[in-house]
Amino acid sequence: MGKGQDFERTICKELSLWYSQGEREDVFWRTAGSGARATTRAKIGKITANSAGDIGYLDSFGKPFCDYFMIEVKSGYTKRKRINYKKLAESTEKKDLQKTLKNRTKGIDVLDFLDCNGKVVLEDWAIKAKQQITDTTKKCILIIFQRDGKKPCVLMEYSNFADFTSIFGGVVGFLLINPKYVIITLERFKEWIDVDLLNQYVLCVRKLKLKQ
């Protein structure tokens, strides 16, 4: 079993416990091929129920959440090499130091958004998720990612984040990027979002769409 699949299973259980307020860990689970089937069928104009994104629902109790959110799960993506400080100290070559520093800055870092002029991996994920969501009835992308040895975080669009602040109140400890995206720890996200109020909001959005 791959590390990515392990992380997806962990997130499914964690979201299930949060959404059911500690009662169940089997509300959500991985979609077939992590959404590959839905992507393939979308190319020929067909919508596949409960299959878009990496996570779907096992029980209809979780349907409102999965109807609203396109959930992508990513893990790892840290390619930093361990530094041999003894060898580095013995070296007098400037190129050795430059190479070490370059290797040290590889992988995901939120600072990539601020420092890099090109497209970085987190932004690439968001762009791909936005392309997938256009073939569904979902409204919001949630990219749950974790670097090696770091806390799981959530990436979402700022427009959705702004809507949520008007519903659930303000939240501290988020990072605004670009300003297209917001990053917040998964732990803080779960503390901030009230499940009952979220489901009421999703129901209102659905009714409003039906009337249009």
C-alpha angles and dihedrals in degrees: 000000000000124000090243092055091048090054092048090053091048092051092047091055093043093051091045093054091046095046093046091043093244098314102103139023098190104067094103132034142166117291122235108287089351091287096319094123092053091048092051094048092046089062089066094043099262126132116217114207118235093355108095117106127008098292132051135164128272093190125044086234087079095046097100091055095048092042090059103035131058101208121201121180124204132174140176113012091148112129101171117140124223110256119234096213094182092056091043092052091052092051121090094186114114090206090062091058092045091050092049093051091048092053090046092060098050121113134037120333128156086229087069087077090057100038104038124080093193131065112289129203098260092051090047090056091051093049092050092047090051090052091052095046092059088069092055140055092246120121109199137039119222115187110190110194138168130194116213109283094003135106119270112260137193125227119197138158116274092234090061091043090054091051091051093051089058089053105036100024130244124322131203128217102046129132120224115211128197081328091272099089143036127209121201132162115263090235092057091044091057092047091049101045114073106211097210092049091045092055091050090052093049090050091052092049091050093049091048091052092050091054093052 
